[in-house]
């Protein structure tokens, strides 16, 4: 099936790292909100971007599975064309 190449890592270390990504995203969001209230929109936007990338880090295995699935789908389509 799609994404079988993605190694499933459910060790304690991976859970801690995922939790820290989420914690980092929350901290970035609250700091960005604070900066926006002070009128510093450019730094707030940067903090929101950093928070967004932290959320992407938390979902890194799901994103990898999606990408592997898309690659596999493309291979299947190319094979059917031949």
MMTF fields as JSON, N, C-alpha, C and O atoms, coordinates in Angstrom:
{
  "mmtfVersion": "1.0.0",
  "mmtfProducer": "UNKNOWN",
  "numBonds": 327,
  "numAtoms": 328,
  "numGroups": 82,
  "numChains": 1,
  "numModels": 1,
  "chainsPerModel": [1],
  "groupsPerChain": [82],
  "chainIdList": ["A"],
  "bondAtomList": [4, 2, 8, 6, 12, 10, 16, 14, 20, 18, 24, 22, 28, 26, 32, 30, 36, 34, 40, 38, 44, 42, 48, 46, 52, 50, 56, 54, 60, 58, 64, 62, 68, 66, 72, 70, 76, 74, 80, 78, 84, 82, 88, 86, 92, 90, 96, 94, 100, 98, 104, 102, 108, 106, 112, 110, 116, 114, 120, 118, 124, 122, 128, 126, 132, 130, 136, 134, 140, 138, 144, 142, 148, 146, 152, 150, 156, 154, 160, 158, 164, 162, 168, 166, 172, 170, 176, 174, 180, 178, 184, 182, 188, 186, 192, 190, 196, 194, 200, 198, 204, 202, 208, 206, 212, 210, 216, 214, 220, 218, 224, 222, 228, 226, 232, 230, 236, 234, 240, 238, 244, 242, 248, 246, 252, 250, 256, 254, 260, 258, 264, 262, 268, 266, 272, 270, 276, 274, 280, 278, 284, 282, 288, 286, 292, 290, 296, 294, 300, 298, 304, 302, 308, 306, 312, 310, 316, 314, 320, 318, 324, 322],
  "bondOrderList": [1, 1, 1, 1, 1, 1, 1, 1, 1, 1, 1, 1, 1, 1, 1, 1, 1, 1, 1, 1, 1, 1, 1, 1, 1, 1, 1, 1, 1, 1, 1, 1, 1, 1, 1, 1, 1, 1, 1, 1, 1, 1, 1, 1, 1, 1, 1, 1, 1, 1, 1, 1, 1, 1, 1, 1, 1, 1, 1, 1, 1, 1, 1, 1, 1, 1, 1, 1, 1, 1, 1, 1, 1, 1, 1, 1, 1, 1, 1, 1, 1],
  "groupList": [{"groupName": "UNK", "atomNameList": ["N", "CA", "C", "O"], "elementList": ["N", "C", "C", "O"], "formalChargeList": [0, 0, 0, 0], "bondAtomList": [1, 0, 2, 1, 3, 2], "bondOrderList": [1, 1, 2], "singleLetterCode": "X", "chemCompType": "L-PEPTIDE LINKING"}],
  "groupTypeList": [0, 0, 0, 0, 0, 0, 0, 0, 0, 0, 0, 0, 0, 0, 0, 0, 0, 0, 0, 0, 0, 0, 0, 0, 0, 0, 0, 0, 0, 0, 0, 0, 0, 0, 0, 0, 0, 0, 0, 0, 0, 0, 0, 0, 0, 0, 0, 0, 0, 0, 0, 0, 0, 0, 0, 0, 0, 0, 0, 0, 0, 0, 0, 0, 0, 0, 0, 0, 0, 0, 0, 0, 0, 0, 0, 0, 0, 0, 0, 0, 0, 0],
  "groupIdList": [1, 2, 3, 4, 5, 6, 7, 8, 9, 10, 11, 12, 13, 14, 15, 16, 17, 18, 19, 20, 21, 22, 23, 24, 25, 26, 27, 28, 29, 30, 31, 32, 33, 34, 35, 36, 37, 38, 39, 40, 41, 42, 43, 44, 45, 46, 47, 48, 49, 50, 51, 52, 53, 54, 55, 56, 57, 58, 59, 60, 61, 62, 63, 64, 65, 66, 67, 68, 69, 70, 71, 72, 73, 74, 75, 76, 77, 78, 79, 80, 81, 82],
  "secStructList": [7, 6, 6, 6, 6, 1, 7, 7, 7, 7, 1, 2, 2, 2, 2, 2, 2, 2, 2, 2, 2, 2, 2, 2, 2, 2, 2, 2, 2, 2, 2, 2, 2, 2, 2, 2, 2, 2, 6, 7, 2, 2, 2, 2, 2, 2, 2, 2, 2, 2, 2, 2, 2, 2, 2, 2, 2, 2, 6, 2, 2, 2, 2, 2, 2, 2, 2, 2, 2, 2, 2, 2, 2, 2, 2, 2, 2, 2, 2, 2, 2, 7],
  "xCoordList": [0.845, 0.0, 0.884, 2.105, 0.263, 1.009, 1.708, 1.134, 2.942, 3.658, 4.221, 4.585, 4.307, 4.852, 6.344, 6.896, 6.993, 8.42, 8.736, 9.883, 7.742, 7.966, 8.13, 7.258, 9.256, 9.497, 8.652, 8.635, 7.968, 7.151, 8.004, 8.467, 8.195, 8.988, 8.078, 7.631, 7.814, 6.924, 7.63, 7.004, 8.929, 9.675, 9.399, 8.821, 9.821, 9.603, 10.276, 9.725, 11.448, 12.17, 11.403, 11.366, 10.789, 10.021, 8.777, 8.382, 8.164, 6.995, 7.393, 6.68, 8.528, 9.018, 9.322, 8.957, 9.982, 10.331, 9.066, 8.991, 8.081, 6.817, 6.132, 5.616, 6.124, 5.522, 6.259, 5.63, 7.574, 8.347, 8.081, 8.076, 7.861, 7.474, 6.145, 5.998, 5.192, 3.882, 4.017, 3.419, 4.801, 5.026, 5.673, 5.282, 6.648, 7.318, 6.341, 6.393, 5.451, 4.452, 3.528, 3.19, 3.12, 2.269, 2.986, 2.408, 4.237, 5.003, 5.168, 5.047, 5.443, 5.575, 4.261, 4.26, 3.15, 1.85, 1.572, 1.154, 1.802, 1.528, 2.458, 2.036, 3.707, 4.636, 4.217, 4.282, 3.791, 3.341, 2.105, 1.991, 1.186, -0.016, 0.342, -0.238, 1.295, 1.746, 2.409, 2.163, 3.243, 3.91, 2.902, 3.064, 1.881, 0.861, 0.105, -0.198, -0.192, -0.88, -0.025, -0.551, 1.291, 2.21, 2.412, 3.012, 1.92, 2.036, 3.212, 3.453, 3.946, 5.116, 4.683, 4.917, 4.055, 3.46, 4.514, 4.295, 5.637, 6.643, 7.237, 7.386, 7.574, 8.098, 7.009, 7.294, 5.779, 4.672, 4.506, 4.302, 4.595, 4.475, 5.603, 5.387, 6.801, 7.923, 7.661, 7.895, 7.181, 6.891, 5.782, 5.834, 4.776, 3.732, 4.288, 3.886, 5.2, 5.851, 6.643, 6.582, 7.392, 8.16, 7.23, 7.535, 6.107, 5.131, 4.563, 4.365, 4.304, 3.791, 4.801, 4.427, 6.077, 7.088, 7.239, 7.552, 7.019, 7.054, 5.893, 6.067, 4.727, 3.586, 3.91, 3.599, 4.53, 4.939, 5.923, 5.878, 6.809, 7.742, 7.029, 7.44, 5.971, 5.212, 4.525, 4.341, 4.15, 3.48, 4.44, 4.009, 5.717, 6.732, 6.518, 6.763, 6.069, 5.868, 4.632, 4.634, 3.588, 2.389, 2.69, 2.207, 3.483, 3.861, 4.704, 4.517, 5.636, 6.477, 5.632, 5.866, 4.655, 3.778, 2.976, 2.788, 2.503, 1.768, 2.653, 2.218, 3.876, 4.797, 5.129, 5.129, 5.414, 5.677, 4.457, 4.604, 3.264, 2.046, 1.895, 1.508, 2.196, 2.109, 3.131, 2.837, 4.326, 5.354, 4.91, 5.068, 4.349, 3.864, 2.724, 2.667, 1.823, 0.716, 1.228, 0.711, 2.241, 2.832, 3.479, 3.376, 4.142, 4.747, 3.686, 3.876, 2.567, 1.48, 0.891, 0.619, 0.693, 0.156, 1.108, 0.676, 2.408, 3.386, 3.446, 3.648, 3.27, 3.293, 2.08, 2.177, 0.928, -0.286, -0.229, -0.894, 0.534, 0.667, 1.435, 1.211, 2.342, 3.169, 2.34, 2.818],
  "yCoordList": [-1.188, 0.0, 1.243, 1.15, 2.388, 3.626, 3.909, 3.733, 4.345, 4.776, 3.641, 3.861, 2.43, 1.323, 1.504, 0.902, 2.342, 2.562, 3.427, 3.47, 4.109, 4.996, 4.141, 3.345, 4.323, 3.571, 4.158, 5.369, 3.298, 3.751, 3.727, 2.677, 4.892, 5.013, 5.503, 6.65, 4.651, 5.031, 4.894, 4.617, 5.089, 5.013, 6.231, 7.226, 6.121, 7.199, 8.496, 9.582, 8.381, 9.566, 10.307, 11.537, 9.565, 10.192, 10.888, 11.942, 10.294, 10.922, 12.228, 13.227, 12.219, 13.434, 14.515, 15.673, 14.155, 15.134, 15.728, 16.936, 14.885, 15.374, 16.328, 17.367, 15.983, 16.865, 18.2, 19.241, 18.184, 19.428, 20.286, 21.514, 19.665, 20.425, 21.146, 22.324, 20.432, 21.038, 22.152, 23.217, 21.911, 22.933, 24.173, 25.3, 23.964, 25.076, 25.866, 27.095, 25.168, 25.841, 26.699, 27.82, 26.178, 26.957, 28.2, 29.286, 28.038, 29.187, 30.249, 31.444, 29.802, 30.746, 31.474, 32.678, 30.762, 31.397, 32.463, 33.573, 32.128, 33.102, 34.312, 35.438, 34.089, 35.21, 36.074, 37.302, 35.435, 36.184, 37.014, 38.161, 36.438, 37.179, 38.388, 39.463, 38.206, 39.307, 40.408, 41.596, 39.992, 40.968, 41.713, 42.908, 41.029, 41.672, 42.737, 43.813, 42.429, 43.41, 44.652, 45.751, 44.472, 45.6, 46.362, 47.437, 45.815, 46.484, 46.038, 46.603, 45.046, 44.554, 43.4, 42.229, 43.761, 42.776, 41.908, 40.71, 42.481, 41.713, 40.603, 39.471, 40.916, 39.87, 38.867, 37.683, 39.326, 38.415, 37.416, 36.225, 37.9, 37.013, 35.981, 34.815, 36.422, 35.48, 34.398, 33.216, 34.794, 33.815, 32.86, 31.673, 33.365, 32.464, 31.49, 30.327, 31.954, 31.063, 29.987, 28.811, 30.392, 29.42, 28.415, 27.224, 28.895, 27.999, 27.014, 25.84, 27.502, 26.633, 25.543, 24.385, 25.909, 24.897, 23.901, 22.733, 24.353, 23.426, 22.429, 21.252, 22.885, 21.978, 20.969, 19.785, 21.438, 20.513, 19.478, 18.312, 19.899, 18.96, 17.918, 16.758, 18.322, 17.376, 16.33, 15.189, 16.709, 15.779, 15.21, 14.82, 15.158, 14.762, 13.358, 13.126, 12.423, 11.065, 10.968, 10.229, 11.699, 11.709, 12.366, 11.913, 13.428, 14.112, 13.189, 13.128, 12.47, 11.541, 10.429, 10.032, 9.928, 8.887, 9.402, 8.681, 10.64, 11.255, 11.394, 11.091, 11.845, 12.023, 10.684, 10.564, 9.665, 8.339, 7.819, 7.179, 8.088, 7.67, 8.35, 7.711, 9.645, 10.371, 9.852, 9.751, 9.525, 8.977, 7.626, 7.333, 6.8, 5.484, 5.615, 4.863, 6.559, 6.792, 7.23, 6.805, 8.076, 8.522, 7.348, 7.253, 6.459, 5.284, 4.392, 3.867, 4.22, 3.382, 4.001, 3.288, 5.308, 5.98, 5.854, 5.617, 6.011, 5.888, 4.461, 4.249, 3.49, 2.082, 1.762, 0.978, 2.367, 2.125, 2.777, 2.309, 3.83, 4.503, 3.645, 3.729, 2.821, 2.0, 0.882, 0.055],
  "zCoordList": [0.0, 0.0, 0.0, 0.126, -0.14, -0.206, 1.116, 2.19, 1.018, 2.209, 3.041, 4.197, 2.497, 3.268, 3.534, 4.454, 2.715, 2.883, 4.098, 4.544, 4.634, 5.772, 7.021, 7.369, 7.681, 8.901, 10.022, 10.239, 10.713, 11.832, 13.088, 13.531, 13.638, 14.856, 15.955, 15.946, 16.875, 17.954, 19.29, 20.313, 19.269, 20.505, 21.379, 20.939, 22.604, 23.567, 23.111, 23.292, 22.529, 22.054, 20.971, 20.967, 20.05, 18.98, 19.52, 19.023, 20.54, 21.161, 21.836, 21.736, 22.521, 23.19, 22.163, 22.36, 21.076, 20.038, 19.418, 19.192, 19.147, 18.59, 19.555, 19.142, 20.839, 21.851, 21.915, 22.101, 21.766, 21.806, 20.57, 20.663, 19.428, 18.242, 18.49, 18.166, 19.063, 19.337, 20.371, 20.219, 21.42, 22.455, 21.837, 22.143, 20.98, 20.308, 19.452, 19.423, 18.754, 17.921, 18.777, 18.397, 19.927, 20.835, 21.353, 21.392, 21.746, 22.232, 21.147, 21.412, 19.929, 18.817, 18.567, 18.313, 18.635, 18.413, 19.472, 19.143, 20.734, 21.79, 21.707, 21.971, 21.345, 21.176, 19.984, 20.049, 18.907, 17.733, 18.058, 17.627, 18.814, 19.202, 20.046, 19.891, 20.933, 21.776, 20.936, 21.142, 19.997, 19.131, 18.257, 18.007, 17.798, 16.974, 17.773, 17.257, 19.02, 19.869, 20.104, 20.277, 20.109, 20.272, 18.964, 18.957, 17.872, 16.581, 15.742, 14.675, 16.191, 15.461, 14.544, 14.841, 13.436, 12.539, 11.845, 11.667, 11.454, 10.721, 11.587, 11.126, 12.825, 13.711, 14.085, 14.263, 14.206, 14.5, 13.357, 13.593, 12.129, 10.97, 10.96, 10.632, 11.319, 11.404, 12.451, 12.196, 13.618, 14.672, 14.25, 14.572, 13.53, 13.04, 12.009, 11.974, 11.179, 10.219, 10.955, 10.595, 11.991, 12.773, 13.45, 13.517, 13.944, 14.553, 13.549, 13.858, 12.343, 11.286, 10.936, 10.754, 10.842, 10.534, 11.683, 11.453, 12.915, 14.045, 13.96, 14.277, 13.54, 13.353, 12.251, 12.377, 11.181, 10.121, 10.656, 10.261, 11.549, 12.166, 13.005, 13.042, 13.674, 14.489, 13.616, 14.041, 12.412, 11.493, 10.453, 9.368, 10.762, 9.782, 9.228, 8.045, 10.05, 9.557, 8.669, 7.684, 9.004, 8.159, 6.816, 5.778, 6.834, 5.594, 4.724, 3.509, 5.352, 4.597, 3.978, 2.836, 4.726, 4.199, 3.013, 2.032, 3.092, 1.987, 0.754, -0.357, 0.937, -0.193, -0.834, -2.059, -0.003, -0.559, -1.32, -2.361, -0.812, -1.5, -2.845, -3.823, -2.906, -4.176, -5.183, -6.374, -4.706, -5.601, -6.135, -7.32, -5.246, -5.661, -6.667, -7.64, -6.442, -7.369, -8.733, -9.766, -8.727, -9.988, -10.731, -11.954, -9.992, -10.616, -11.24, -12.337, -10.539, -11.059, -12.322, -13.287, -12.328, -13.519, -14.689, -15.817, -14.436, -15.508, -16.043, -17.238, -15.159, -15.582, -16.44, -17.384, -16.12, -16.898, -18.271, -19.195, -18.427, -19.721, -20.722, -21.93, -20.205, -21.107, -21.601, -22.376]
}
